[in-house]
Amino acid sequence: MFRLASILYSLIATTLAGTAMIAVLTAGFDTLVPIVVAAIVGALVALPVSYFVARAMYET
């Protein structure tokens, strides 16, 4: 299951980090710090999300 979660993390992390960055840029924060923070938050949020998605896929 760890292998599946790792593969899913590579997809989910880029999606969530990109979405967070677009949200920050749309909100008008166009300096380096908010963009980097949004990317890090998106990558951190992707950890439990990829685990739960992998667990749901593994159980079915």
PyMOL Python script that loads the backbone (N, CA, C, O; Angstrom):
from pymol import cmd

cmd.read_pdbstr("""\
ATOM      1  N   MET A   1       0.816  -1.185   0.000  1.00  0.00           N
ATOM      2  CA  MET A   1       0.000   0.000   0.000  1.00  0.00           C
ATOM      3  C   MET A   1       0.868   1.261   0.000  1.00  0.00           C
ATOM      4  O   MET A   1       0.451   2.298  -0.517  1.00  0.00           O
ATOM      5  N   PHE A   2       2.069   1.180   0.575  1.00  0.00           N
ATOM      6  CA  PHE A   2       2.953   2.341   0.593  1.00  0.00           C
ATOM      7  C   PHE A   2       3.350   2.752  -0.817  1.00  0.00           C
ATOM      8  O   PHE A   2       3.451   3.941  -1.119  1.00  0.00           O
ATOM      9  N   ARG A   3       3.575   1.766  -1.675  1.00  0.00           N
ATOM     10  CA  ARG A   3       3.941   2.082  -3.055  1.00  0.00           C
ATOM     11  C   ARG A   3       2.805   2.801  -3.777  1.00  0.00           C
ATOM     12  O   ARG A   3       3.033   3.769  -4.503  1.00  0.00           O
ATOM     13  N   LEU A   4       1.593   2.324  -3.574  1.00  0.00           N
ATOM     14  CA  LEU A   4       0.434   2.974  -4.179  1.00  0.00           C
ATOM     15  C   LEU A   4       0.265   4.387  -3.646  1.00  0.00           C
ATOM     16  O   LEU A   4      -0.011   5.314  -4.408  1.00  0.00           O
ATOM     17  N   ALA A   5       0.428   4.552  -2.345  1.00  0.00           N
ATOM     18  CA  ALA A   5       0.302   5.887  -1.740  1.00  0.00           C
ATOM     19  C   ALA A   5       1.388   6.827  -2.253  1.00  0.00           C
ATOM     20  O   ALA A   5       1.142   8.021  -2.424  1.00  0.00           O
ATOM     21  N   SER A   6       2.576   6.303  -2.498  1.00  0.00           N
ATOM     22  CA  SER A   6       3.667   7.136  -3.021  1.00  0.00           C
ATOM     23  C   SER A   6       3.376   7.610  -4.436  1.00  0.00           C
ATOM     24  O   SER A   6       3.622   8.768  -4.776  1.00  0.00           O
ATOM     25  N   ILE A   7       2.860   6.723  -5.245  1.00  0.00           N
ATOM     26  CA  ILE A   7       2.508   7.100  -6.619  1.00  0.00           C
ATOM     27  C   ILE A   7       1.374   8.113  -6.607  1.00  0.00           C
ATOM     28  O   ILE A   7       1.405   9.102  -7.338  1.00  0.00           O
ATOM     29  N   LEU A   8       0.382   7.861  -5.778  1.00  0.00           N
ATOM     30  CA  LEU A   8      -0.736   8.803  -5.688  1.00  0.00           C
ATOM     31  C   LEU A   8      -0.281  10.146  -5.131  1.00  0.00           C
ATOM     32  O   LEU A   8      -0.794  11.189  -5.535  1.00  0.00           O
ATOM     33  N   TYR A   9       0.684  10.130  -4.203  1.00  0.00           N
ATOM     34  CA  TYR A   9       1.174  11.385  -3.629  1.00  0.00           C
ATOM     35  C   TYR A   9       1.805  12.265  -4.700  1.00  0.00           C
ATOM     36  O   TYR A   9       1.636  13.484  -4.690  1.00  0.00           O
ATOM     37  N   SER A  10       2.530  11.646  -5.620  1.00  0.00           N
ATOM     38  CA  SER A  10       3.164  12.449  -6.665  1.00  0.00           C
ATOM     39  C   SER A  10       2.123  13.154  -7.534  1.00  0.00           C
ATOM     40  O   SER A  10       2.378  14.248  -8.037  1.00  0.00           O
ATOM     41  N   LEU A  11       0.983  12.552  -7.710  1.00  0.00           N
ATOM     42  CA  LEU A  11      -0.080  13.191  -8.497  1.00  0.00           C
ATOM     43  C   LEU A  11      -0.894  14.177  -7.662  1.00  0.00           C
ATOM     44  O   LEU A  11      -1.181  15.289  -8.105  1.00  0.00           O
ATOM     45  N   ILE A  12      -1.259  13.762  -6.462  1.00  0.00           N
ATOM     46  CA  ILE A  12      -2.122  14.588  -5.615  1.00  0.00           C
ATOM     47  C   ILE A  12      -1.380  15.816  -5.107  1.00  0.00           C
ATOM     48  O   ILE A  12      -1.966  16.896  -5.028  1.00  0.00           O
ATOM     49  N   ALA A  13      -0.105  15.675  -4.761  1.00  0.00           N
ATOM     50  CA  ALA A  13       0.660  16.812  -4.231  1.00  0.00           C
ATOM     51  C   ALA A  13       0.813  17.913  -5.274  1.00  0.00           C
ATOM     52  O   ALA A  13       0.662  19.093  -4.960  1.00  0.00           O
ATOM     53  N   THR A  14       1.110  17.531  -6.509  1.00  0.00           N
ATOM     54  CA  THR A  14       1.253  18.565  -7.541  1.00  0.00           C
ATOM     55  C   THR A  14      -0.075  19.245  -7.819  1.00  0.00           C
ATOM     56  O   THR A  14      -0.121  20.447  -8.077  1.00  0.00           O
ATOM     57  N   THR A  15      -1.160  18.473  -7.767  1.00  0.00           N
ATOM     58  CA  THR A  15      -2.480  19.064  -8.006  1.00  0.00           C
ATOM     59  C   THR A  15      -2.863  20.037  -6.895  1.00  0.00           C
ATOM     60  O   THR A  15      -3.296  21.156  -7.169  1.00  0.00           O
ATOM     61  N   LEU A  16      -2.706  19.612  -5.645  1.00  0.00           N
ATOM     62  CA  LEU A  16      -3.088  20.479  -4.524  1.00  0.00           C
ATOM     63  C   LEU A  16      -2.160  21.681  -4.389  1.00  0.00           C
ATOM     64  O   LEU A  16      -2.616  22.784  -4.088  1.00  0.00           O
ATOM     65  N   ALA A  17      -0.872  21.480  -4.607  1.00  0.00           N
ATOM     66  CA  ALA A  17       0.059  22.607  -4.527  1.00  0.00           C
ATOM     67  C   ALA A  17      -0.223  23.611  -5.640  1.00  0.00           C
ATOM     68  O   ALA A  17      -0.202  24.819  -5.402  1.00  0.00           O
ATOM     69  N   GLY A  18      -0.483  23.130  -6.832  1.00  0.00           N
ATOM     70  CA  GLY A  18      -0.813  24.023  -7.942  1.00  0.00           C
ATOM     71  C   GLY A  18      -2.114  24.770  -7.722  1.00  0.00           C
ATOM     72  O   GLY A  18      -2.221  25.954  -8.040  1.00  0.00           O
ATOM     73  N   THR A  19      -3.103  24.073  -7.178  1.00  0.00           N
ATOM     74  CA  THR A  19      -4.380  24.720  -6.882  1.00  0.00           C
ATOM     75  C   THR A  19      -4.220  25.794  -5.812  1.00  0.00           C
ATOM     76  O   THR A  19      -4.797  26.876  -5.917  1.00  0.00           O
ATOM     77  N   ALA A  20      -3.434  25.488  -4.785  1.00  0.00           N
ATOM     78  CA  ALA A  20      -3.197  26.477  -3.727  1.00  0.00           C
ATOM     79  C   ALA A  20      -2.439  27.685  -4.265  1.00  0.00           C
ATOM     80  O   ALA A  20      -2.729  28.820  -3.887  1.00  0.00           O
ATOM     81  N   MET A  21      -1.474  27.445  -5.140  1.00  0.00           N
ATOM     82  CA  MET A  21      -0.727  28.561  -5.720  1.00  0.00           C
ATOM     83  C   MET A  21      -1.622  29.437  -6.590  1.00  0.00           C
ATOM     84  O   MET A  21      -1.509  30.662  -6.555  1.00  0.00           O
ATOM     85  N   ILE A  22      -2.503  28.829  -7.362  1.00  0.00           N
ATOM     86  CA  ILE A  22      -3.430  29.605  -8.189  1.00  0.00           C
ATOM     87  C   ILE A  22      -4.384  30.411  -7.310  1.00  0.00           C
ATOM     88  O   ILE A  22      -4.711  31.555  -7.626  1.00  0.00           O
ATOM     89  N   ALA A  23      -4.826  29.811  -6.206  1.00  0.00           N
ATOM     90  CA  ALA A  23      -5.713  30.539  -5.293  1.00  0.00           C
ATOM     91  C   ALA A  23      -5.004  31.740  -4.675  1.00  0.00           C
ATOM     92  O   ALA A  23      -5.598  32.808  -4.534  1.00  0.00           O
ATOM     93  N   VAL A  24      -3.740  31.569  -4.308  1.00  0.00           N
ATOM     94  CA  VAL A  24      -2.971  32.672  -3.719  1.00  0.00           C
ATOM     95  C   VAL A  24      -2.751  33.773  -4.753  1.00  0.00           C
ATOM     96  O   VAL A  24      -2.900  34.956  -4.446  1.00  0.00           O
ATOM     97  N   LEU A  25      -2.400  33.390  -5.960  1.00  0.00           N
ATOM     98  CA  LEU A  25      -2.183  34.395  -6.998  1.00  0.00           C
ATOM     99  C   LEU A  25      -3.478  35.114  -7.362  1.00  0.00           C
ATOM    100  O   LEU A  25      -3.462  36.315  -7.634  1.00  0.00           O
ATOM    101  N   THR A  26      -4.587  34.401  -7.371  1.00  0.00           N
ATOM    102  CA  THR A  26      -5.876  35.018  -7.668  1.00  0.00           C
ATOM    103  C   THR A  26      -6.286  35.991  -6.572  1.00  0.00           C
ATOM    104  O   THR A  26      -6.938  37.001  -6.839  1.00  0.00           O
ATOM    105  N   ALA A  27      -5.897  35.680  -5.332  1.00  0.00           N
ATOM    106  CA  ALA A  27      -6.218  36.559  -4.210  1.00  0.00           C
ATOM    107  C   ALA A  27      -5.372  37.832  -4.202  1.00  0.00           C
ATOM    108  O   ALA A  27      -5.633  38.750  -3.424  1.00  0.00           O
ATOM    109  N   GLY A  28      -4.365  37.886  -5.063  1.00  0.00           N
ATOM    110  CA  GLY A  28      -3.580  39.104  -5.177  1.00  0.00           C
ATOM    111  C   GLY A  28      -2.235  39.070  -4.478  1.00  0.00           C
ATOM    112  O   GLY A  28      -1.520  40.072  -4.471  1.00  0.00           O
ATOM    113  N   PHE A  29      -1.882  37.954  -3.900  1.00  0.00           N
ATOM    114  CA  PHE A  29      -0.570  37.830  -3.254  1.00  0.00           C
ATOM    115  C   PHE A  29       0.434  37.364  -4.296  1.00  0.00           C
ATOM    116  O   PHE A  29       0.460  36.190  -4.665  1.00  0.00           O
ATOM    117  N   ASP A  30       1.258  38.286  -4.767  1.00  0.00           N
ATOM    118  CA  ASP A  30       2.151  37.947  -5.872  1.00  0.00           C
ATOM    119  C   ASP A  30       3.631  38.035  -5.504  1.00  0.00           C
ATOM    120  O   ASP A  30       4.487  38.206  -6.372  1.00  0.00           O
ATOM    121  N   THR A  31       3.922  37.916  -4.213  1.00  0.00           N
ATOM    122  CA  THR A  31       5.324  37.879  -3.803  1.00  0.00           C
ATOM    123  C   THR A  31       5.746  36.429  -3.570  1.00  0.00           C
ATOM    124  O   THR A  31       4.928  35.513  -3.639  1.00  0.00           O
ATOM    125  N   LEU A  32       7.016  36.240  -3.298  1.00  0.00           N
ATOM    126  CA  LEU A  32       7.568  34.888  -3.201  1.00  0.00           C
ATOM    127  C   LEU A  32       7.036  34.107  -2.005  1.00  0.00           C
ATOM    128  O   LEU A  32       6.694  32.932  -2.137  1.00  0.00           O
ATOM    129  N   VAL A  33       6.965  34.743  -0.852  1.00  0.00           N
ATOM    130  CA  VAL A  33       6.632  34.028   0.382  1.00  0.00           C
ATOM    131  C   VAL A  33       5.233  33.399   0.333  1.00  0.00           C
ATOM    132  O   VAL A  33       5.118  32.212   0.639  1.00  0.00           O
ATOM    133  N   PRO A  34       4.172  34.112  -0.030  1.00  0.00           N
ATOM    134  CA  PRO A  34       2.861  33.460  -0.076  1.00  0.00           C
ATOM    135  C   PRO A  34       2.785  32.327  -1.097  1.00  0.00           C
ATOM    136  O   PRO A  34       2.086  31.341  -0.865  1.00  0.00           O
ATOM    137  N   ILE A  35       3.476  32.448  -2.200  1.00  0.00           N
ATOM    138  CA  ILE A  35       3.446  31.405  -3.216  1.00  0.00           C
ATOM    139  C   ILE A  35       4.139  30.146  -2.700  1.00  0.00           C
ATOM    140  O   ILE A  35       3.633  29.040  -2.883  1.00  0.00           O
ATOM    141  N   VAL A  36       5.287  30.309  -2.060  1.00  0.00           N
ATOM    142  CA  VAL A  36       6.013  29.160  -1.520  1.00  0.00           C
ATOM    143  C   VAL A  36       5.238  28.514  -0.377  1.00  0.00           C
ATOM    144  O   VAL A  36       5.177  27.288  -0.279  1.00  0.00           O
ATOM    145  N   VAL A  37       4.650  29.332   0.484  1.00  0.00           N
ATOM    146  CA  VAL A  37       3.856  28.793   1.591  1.00  0.00           C
ATOM    147  C   VAL A  37       2.667  28.007   1.053  1.00  0.00           C
ATOM    148  O   VAL A  37       2.348  26.940   1.578  1.00  0.00           O
ATOM    149  N   ALA A  38       2.013  28.507   0.027  1.00  0.00           N
ATOM    150  CA  ALA A  38       0.888  27.797  -0.562  1.00  0.00           C
ATOM    151  C   ALA A  38       1.321  26.460  -1.160  1.00  0.00           C
ATOM    152  O   ALA A  38       0.603  25.467  -1.043  1.00  0.00           O
ATOM    153  N   ALA A  39       2.476  26.431  -1.791  1.00  0.00           N
ATOM    154  CA  ALA A  39       2.983  25.180  -2.362  1.00  0.00           C
ATOM    155  C   ALA A  39       3.319  24.174  -1.262  1.00  0.00           C
ATOM    156  O   ALA A  39       3.043  22.983  -1.407  1.00  0.00           O
ATOM    157  N   ILE A  40       3.908  24.640  -0.174  1.00  0.00           N
ATOM    158  CA  ILE A  40       4.249  23.739   0.935  1.00  0.00           C
ATOM    159  C   ILE A  40       2.992  23.222   1.621  1.00  0.00           C
ATOM    160  O   ILE A  40       2.906  22.042   1.962  1.00  0.00           O
ATOM    161  N   VAL A  41       2.023  24.098   1.822  1.00  0.00           N
ATOM    162  CA  VAL A  41       0.762  23.668   2.438  1.00  0.00           C
ATOM    163  C   VAL A  41       0.061  22.640   1.555  1.00  0.00           C
ATOM    164  O   VAL A  41      -0.469  21.650   2.058  1.00  0.00           O
ATOM    165  N   GLY A  42       0.054  22.864   0.261  1.00  0.00           N
ATOM    166  CA  GLY A  42      -0.557  21.898  -0.647  1.00  0.00           C
ATOM    167  C   GLY A  42       0.138  20.555  -0.602  1.00  0.00           C
ATOM    168  O   GLY A  42      -0.518  19.515  -0.651  1.00  0.00           O
ATOM    169  N   ALA A  43       1.459  20.563  -0.509  1.00  0.00           N
ATOM    170  CA  ALA A  43       2.210  19.306  -0.433  1.00  0.00           C
ATOM    171  C   ALA A  43       1.963  18.589   0.889  1.00  0.00           C
ATOM    172  O   ALA A  43       1.892  17.361   0.925  1.00  0.00           O
ATOM    173  N   LEU A  44       1.831  19.346   1.969  1.00  0.00           N
ATOM    174  CA  LEU A  44       1.568  18.724   3.272  1.00  0.00           C
ATOM    175  C   LEU A  44       0.149  18.180   3.372  1.00  0.00           C
ATOM    176  O   LEU A  44      -0.073  17.125   3.967  1.00  0.00           O
ATOM    177  N   VAL A  45      -0.802  18.888   2.800  1.00  0.00           N
ATOM    178  CA  VAL A  45      -2.181  18.410   2.811  1.00  0.00           C
ATOM    179  C   VAL A  45      -2.320  17.138   1.976  1.00  0.00           C
ATOM    180  O   VAL A  45      -3.189  16.308   2.242  1.00  0.00           O
ATOM    181  N   ALA A  46      -1.477  16.992   0.985  1.00  0.00           N
ATOM    182  CA  ALA A  46      -1.547  15.819   0.114  1.00  0.00           C
ATOM    183  C   ALA A  46      -1.128  14.539   0.811  1.00  0.00           C
ATOM    184  O   ALA A  46      -1.496  13.456   0.356  1.00  0.00           O
ATOM    185  N   LEU A  47      -0.372  14.621   1.896  1.00  0.00           N
ATOM    186  CA  LEU A  47       0.055  13.410   2.606  1.00  0.00           C
ATOM    187  C   LEU A  47      -1.130  12.591   3.127  1.00  0.00           C
ATOM    188  O   LEU A  47      -1.253  11.421   2.766  1.00  0.00           O
ATOM    189  N   PRO A  48      -2.004  13.162   3.962  1.00  0.00           N
ATOM    190  CA  PRO A  48      -3.136  12.340   4.418  1.00  0.00           C
ATOM    191  C   PRO A  48      -4.133  12.028   3.297  1.00  0.00           C
ATOM    192  O   PRO A  48      -4.764  10.971   3.298  1.00  0.00           O
ATOM    193  N   VAL A  49      -4.269  12.939   2.355  1.00  0.00           N
ATOM    194  CA  VAL A  49      -5.199  12.685   1.252  1.00  0.00           C
ATOM    195  C   VAL A  49      -4.750  11.480   0.439  1.00  0.00           C
ATOM    196  O   VAL A  49      -5.568  10.626   0.099  1.00  0.00           O
ATOM    197  N   SER A  50      -3.480  11.401   0.129  1.00  0.00           N
ATOM    198  CA  SER A  50      -2.993  10.260  -0.645  1.00  0.00           C
ATOM    199  C   SER A  50      -3.081   8.972   0.162  1.00  0.00           C
ATOM    200  O   SER A  50      -3.327   7.909  -0.407  1.00  0.00           O
ATOM    201  N   TYR A  51      -2.887   9.043   1.469  1.00  0.00           N
ATOM    202  CA  TYR A  51      -3.044   7.851   2.300  1.00  0.00           C
ATOM    203  C   TYR A  51      -4.487   7.345   2.273  1.00  0.00           C
ATOM    204  O   TYR A  51      -4.723   6.149   2.102  1.00  0.00           O
ATOM    205  N   PHE A  52      -5.446   8.248   2.441  1.00  0.00           N
ATOM    206  CA  PHE A  52      -6.849   7.824   2.457  1.00  0.00           C
ATOM    207  C   PHE A  52      -7.312   7.325   1.092  1.00  0.00           C
ATOM    208  O   PHE A  52      -8.093   6.377   1.008  1.00  0.00           O
ATOM    209  N   VAL A  53      -6.838   7.952   0.037  1.00  0.00           N
ATOM    210  CA  VAL A  53      -7.189   7.479  -1.307  1.00  0.00           C
ATOM    211  C   VAL A  53      -6.585   6.108  -1.566  1.00  0.00           C
ATOM    212  O   VAL A  53      -7.250   5.237  -2.127  1.00  0.00           O
ATOM    213  N   ALA A  54      -5.333   5.904  -1.165  1.00  0.00           N
ATOM    214  CA  ALA A  54      -4.683   4.606  -1.346  1.00  0.00           C
ATOM    215  C   ALA A  54      -5.379   3.530  -0.523  1.00  0.00           C
ATOM    216  O   ALA A  54      -5.554   2.403  -0.985  1.00  0.00           O
ATOM    217  N   ARG A  55      -5.772   3.877   0.687  1.00  0.00           N
ATOM    218  CA  ARG A  55      -6.476   2.901   1.526  1.00  0.00           C
ATOM    219  C   ARG A  55      -7.818   2.529   0.923  1.00  0.00           C
ATOM    220  O   ARG A  55      -8.210   1.362   0.945  1.00  0.00           O
ATOM    221  N   ALA A  56      -8.525   3.515   0.382  1.00  0.00           N
ATOM    222  CA  ALA A  56      -9.809   3.223  -0.253  1.00  0.00           C
ATOM    223  C   ALA A  56      -9.628   2.373  -1.512  1.00  0.00           C
ATOM    224  O   ALA A  56     -10.436   1.485  -1.785  1.00  0.00           O
ATOM    225  N   MET A  57      -8.585   2.638  -2.265  1.00  0.00           N
ATOM    226  CA  MET A  57      -8.339   1.845  -3.475  1.00  0.00           C
ATOM    227  C   MET A  57      -7.846   0.445  -3.124  1.00  0.00           C
ATOM    228  O   MET A  57      -8.170  -0.516  -3.821  1.00  0.00           O
ATOM    229  N   TYR A  58      -7.071   0.321  -2.061  1.00  0.00           N
ATOM    230  CA  TYR A  58      -6.494  -0.964  -1.683  1.00  0.00           C
ATOM    231  C   TYR A  58      -7.546  -1.903  -1.126  1.00  0.00           C
ATOM    232  O   TYR A  58      -7.457  -3.117  -1.308  1.00  0.00           O
ATOM    233  N   GLU A  59      -8.550  -1.345  -0.441  1.00  0.00           N
ATOM    234  CA  GLU A  59      -9.582  -2.175   0.189  1.00  0.00           C
ATOM    235  C   GLU A  59     -10.608  -2.675  -0.807  1.00  0.00           C
ATOM    236  O   GLU A  59     -11.288  -3.664  -0.533  1.00  0.00           O
ATOM    237  N   THR A  60     -10.743  -2.029  -1.949  1.00  0.00           N
ATOM    238  CA  THR A  60     -11.752  -2.485  -2.903  1.00  0.00           C
ATOM    239  C   THR A  60     -11.179  -3.422  -3.918  1.00  0.00           C
ATOM    240  O   THR A  60     -11.900  -3.899  -4.795  1.00  0.00           O
TER     241      THR A  60
END
""", "prot")
cmd.dss("prot")
cmd.show_as("cartoon", "prot")
cmd.util.cbc("prot")
cmd.orient("prot")
